[in-house]
């Protein structure tokens, strides 16, 4: 699979030549193929593909910065405890995600640019979401929402509200979390980074995944001002006695 870079980046890192989505998708497919295992992809083609993917990634920097700034101003009054942050998805994570999901196209990946808002509680999250939806289509368009708050993701227990907005033809993901949801996600990130268990992607021993699902469920009950059942507490404590010291040692 031959590929040409076909782009120019100025000294200020701004992409000055448009990238077609088909070219971007081809570059992503090549890097995913190379990541999955032995392949005949040449080093020259890999480097060209990396250049295209990075150029596409950089095209999200401006819209992401704008969205993050405006989201912060929009929701700041909602909660006295409000943290807003942003990140461009790093190259290894982009390639890893493309390699894992066979049918994913890079040009339609929704989280290359990500803005995260951490708020005090579920009421603040709901208020912030309403403000984001009502900001006006001349500023951004809300393309999609994924609400993982009530049930949590079945594989890991991850909870948050994700809103995908379009700014300057780029997809930007806004994550809305409560403080407890964020604390849980940060713990999973640390354990995934410092152990051989990919808890974040749901690839870990069953007891590990159950441990974090139970923690997420318990936090959600607390966010909803509901009590945690004795059965839930008992199972969590049993797992924590075995896994807790290991998790804490990693984090």
PyMOL commands that set and color helices and strands:
alter all, ss='L'
color gray80, all
select helices_A, chain A and resi 21-36+43-78+91-100+106-108+122-133+179-194+199-201+206-223+230-250
alter helices_A, ss='H'
color red, helices_A
select strands_A, chain A and resi 83-88+113-119+141-147+161-167+170-178
alter strands_A, ss='S'
color yellow, strands_A
deselect
rebuild
show_as cartoon
